[in-house]
Amino acid sequence: MRVSELVRRSGVPLATIKYYVREGLLMPGSPTGARQAEYDDVHVRRIRLIRALTDVVGLSLQRTRDVLALIDRPDPDLFATLGRAVAALPPYETQREDYPRARAALALLGQVYDPRYPAVGQLERALEAAEAIGIPPTPERIAVYGEHARAIAEYDLAHAPEEPANVIEYAVLGTALYEPVLAALRRLAHQDIASRRLASPPRRSAGDPDPSDDERPDPDDDERTRPGADESPGPRAR
């Protein structure tokens, strides 16, 4: 396709596409003349990936370049490459000597982990903040959160592609784009449960029938059902 078609399909201005090429984020098109080049679906997908990393995830150009380099040239050690790719995602943590809260939580869950993995520092900071305001997580809460987080992780990895480059892209975008989905679903679940547990009974306006009236016995029914009520009184004995 010509560059005009690439602009149309990607929704990105020509000046931005040229900028991506100059910065090494987007590969050049195949030359067809002195000032012309051909592009294909690979370029369209690459532009969408760049936009996702910069606009949605919020990565700087340098971090975007780092992630793209890992996707283009994955290390033979895929586990280490995944770690470096996910480390490019916010929030960013400074390295500490120890992570006592995160270490205790992961020990409770029985998980194997690398202390250098950025998520360990993120977990430590979150647990530290919760503890500082007086709501430290209980072992029960850690167990419940950990169980469901693991189930989500198992689902994610079970549906990961097989190609190394695709795995890295899947992990980075899946982590960045679906974590807000998880947070939103949790808040919506809170709202649903709270509405069921805390909602007040509906108010009645003046003149509305009282639902309990349906449960009150009809005096006429009592009269009819009283023994002897359907018999005519006989003459009174003298």
N, C-alpha and C positions, 0 to 999 in steps of 0.2 A: 504494500500500500504506500501511497505518497504521504508526505508529512502532513498535508492538509487532512487526510483521512485519519491519521494518527491523532491529530488534534481533536477531530470530531468524536472519535471513539473513546478517547481517554478523558475528554472533558477538561484537558489541561491546556493552557495557552502555549503558543509556539515559543515564546520567550522562556517560559519555564522549562519546556522540553530541552531547549538548547542549553539552559543552565544545568540541567541534570546531566547532560552529556559532557559538558565542560568539567563538572565536578567529579566525573567518573562514576556516578550513580546509575546512569543509563548507558547501555552499550550503543555505539553509533550504528546507523543503518548501513545497509550494503550499498556501496557507491554504484550509481548507474550513469553518472556523467560528472562533469566538472563541478557542478553545484547541486547535484541531485542524489538522492539515496532512497532505497526501498526499506520499508519497515514491515513487521509482521505481528502476529498475535503475542509473541514473546515480549515485544516492546510494550504492547498494551498492558499485559499482565505486570510487567516490571514497573511501569508507571503507577499502576494501582497499588502495588506493594510499597513503593516509595511514599505515596500519599498516605497509606495506612500507617506507616511507621512515623512519618513526620506530623501529620495532621491529627490522627486519631490517638496514637500512642504518645505523641509529643516528644519524640526523640530529636536531638540536635542532628545536624547534617553529619557531624563526625561519628556519632553513635550509629546513625543510620548506615553510614559507610562501613562501619565495623561489622554490623549485622549482615549486610549484603555480602561482604567479603567472606564471612563464615558460611553463608548460603552457597556462594559461588565456588568456594574452595574449602569444603569441610575437611577437618583433620581426620586422619584414620581413627583416632580415639573419639568416637562419636559422643560418648558420655561427657568427655571434657569439653568438646565443642558446644554441646547443648548448654553446659554450665556457663561458658563464656557468653553465649548468645543471650541467655536469660538474664545474665548479670548486666547486660546493656539496658535492661528495662528499669524504669523507676518503680518504687522509690530507691534511692541510692544510699548505701550505708558505708560508714567508715569502719575499717577493720578494728576489732577489739581483741584483747588478749583472751577473754573468756566470755561465754554467754550462759550464765548460770540458770536463768529462767527458761530459756529455750532448751538448754541441755536437759533440765529436769522434765520438761514437757515431752520432749522426744523420747527420753528414757521411759516415761510412763506409757507412751504409745508403742515402744519397742521398735522404733524406726532406726535404720542405719542412715547416717548422714555425714556429709563432709563439712567440717566447721567453717571452711572457707566459702561455702556456698552462700550467696547473698541473702537468700531467704532466711537463713539462720539469724543473721543480724536483724532482719526485718521483724522476725518473730520476737526476738529479745526486746526490741524497742517497743513493740505493741504490748507485750506482757508487762514491761516496766511501767508504761503509761497507765495501764489498767490498775496496777498495784499502787501507783502513786496517788490516784484519786479515790482509793478505798474500795475498789471492786476487783480484787485479785481473782483470777480464774481458779475455780475449784478443780480437783482431779476429775470429778464427774463431768464438768463442762469440757475440759480438755479431751476426755475420752469420747464424748459425743461428737465434738467438733472434728476430732481426728478421724473417727470412724467414717463420717460422711465425706470428709475431704479426701480420704484414701479411696473411697468408692468412686468419686468423681475423677480422681487421677487415674485409676485403673481403667475407667471408661475411655478417657482421653487417649491413653497410650494404646489401648486395644484397637482404636480406630486411626492410629497414626499411619501415614504412608510408609512404604519400605525404602524408597530412595533417600539416601542421607541428606541431600540438599532439601528435599521436600519435608523431611522430618524436622529439620531446623526451622524452616519457615512455618511449619505447622505448630511447633512448640512456641515460637516467639509470638506469632499472631494469636494463637489460641490462648496463651497466657494473658496477653495484653488486652485482647478484645472480649474474652469471656469472663474475666474477673469482675468487670462491672455488671455483667449479666448475673453472676452469682450474688453480688451484693444487692442488686435490685430485687431478685427473687426472694432473698431472705427478708428484706423489708416488707415486701408484699405479703409474705407468709405471716410476718408479725401482725400486719394489719388485719388479715383474715382471721387469725386466731383471736386477736384482741376484740374484734367486732362480735365474735361469737360468745366470748367470755364476759365482756364488760358492757355490752350494749344494754341500755335500759329498756324495759317493756314499752311498747308504743303508747303514747298518750291518747286519752279519749277526750273528744270535744263535748261540750254541754249538749245534752239531748241524744248522744249516741247510746245505743242499747248496751247494757252491762252484760258482757259475755257470761257472767255467772248466773244471769237470769234463766238461761237455758237449763241450768242444773237444778233450779228450785222446783219442788213439787207443786203441782196445780191443786189448790184446795178442793176444786170440784172433783179431781181425780181421787183425792183422799176420801171424799164423801161417798163416791161411787164404789170404792173398793173396800169400805168398812163393812164388816160382816153384818148382814141383815139390812143394809142400806137400801136394797132394791125391793124389799118386801113392804106391803101396805100394812100400816099398824092395825091390829085387831081390836076388838072391843076390850075396854079396860075392865079388869076383874073387879068385882065388888066384894 
